[in-house]
Amino acid sequence: MYDVYYTTAGGPWFNSGADMWVTNWINNVAPHLNVPPLLLFHRSKPKNYEEYPIDIEHIWEIEEKKIDNILKSARRVHILHGHYTPTTGIYNNINNIESIVFHNLTKISLLAQQQKDNYLHWYGDLDWESELIDKIKNKIWIGLYNFPYQTENLHQIPNFYEFTKNKKLSDSIKIGFAARTEGRKNLEFIKDLDSYMFTNSETFNLYYREKYGYKFEKTKLYKFNYKNKERFYELDWGVSHSCFEYEPFGYGIFEAVDWGKLPILHEKWHVPLDYKYKAFDKESFEQTYQTLCEDDYETRKNEFEKLKNWMITHFSNKERWKEKLLNIYNGE
């Protein structure tokens, strides 16, 4: 007897918030499950798979028929991170799925694309998302904003973040961007500003440079590779472009603060603070950045510490996060 934990994310090879969440689940939740788990990755095995050993039974599989059979043989199925469009295995076994974790929501993310020609995401299926919410018993929402569906058995369990670098605020006012290239990240806000960028360069070049013709002449682009993340954060930049629209949790924002970078946040990111450095479009971003540059170091430091203290106070309790999840996975 075993429970299948289905995921399309996880491990250090990738760099989305969902990958980080699933990796935290592998390390902190899986060892305490009452029923033996089988972790099913619905994706191709990375070439450097052996670099990150996973200490529970797991399998990498992309053939839908095999996935369907694996799910059918499970006592229960839990979705740690799923595709945003229907897949055969999940569709055929939806009545045996005990829980699903939502890391992002099609219903909300589509709003960020209304003015952006639907590029760079969002490819989610809104009807499929609604069906999952209607038919799966336990819904786990990792985001900070209010879940936009009325449903029973909703568990709002935001992610946690452990501050391990604890760098003091950099005195540099150069901008850095460390996130995936997708429309709601608003990369165009820095296209005319002196900046560094660490992202999936193929997607960035395809859309921003080739399709939309943005030059980014003042931006130095570094191709994302998880092995080079620390090297990027150690570059001489001190302002994080974190002005992400409809950001569910914002793991990368926490990470920037951990490295001593001062974020410019989006006004729609749900931070109940009187935080000075927020924007909502390219013009207000540039105005906010100008204000930040004119402020002295002590002013910037006060804002930085205000934000960091809020993060630590509300989102650093790993044990509480683990316990809430185990109450669902180990429940009768």
Secondary structure by P-SEA (a helix, b strand, c coil): cbbbbcccccccccccaaaaaaaaaacccccccccbbbbbccccccccccccccccbbbbbccaaaaaaaaaaccbbbbccccccccaaaaacccccccccccccaaaaaaaaccccccccccccaaaaaaaaacccbbbbccccccccccccccbbbbbbbbccccccccccbbbbbcccccccccccccccccccccaaaaaaaccccccccccccbbbbcccccaaaaaaaccccccccccccccccaaaaaaaaabbbbbccccccccccccbbbccaaaaaaaaaaaaaccaaaaaaaaaaaaaaaaaccccaaaaaaaaaaaaacc
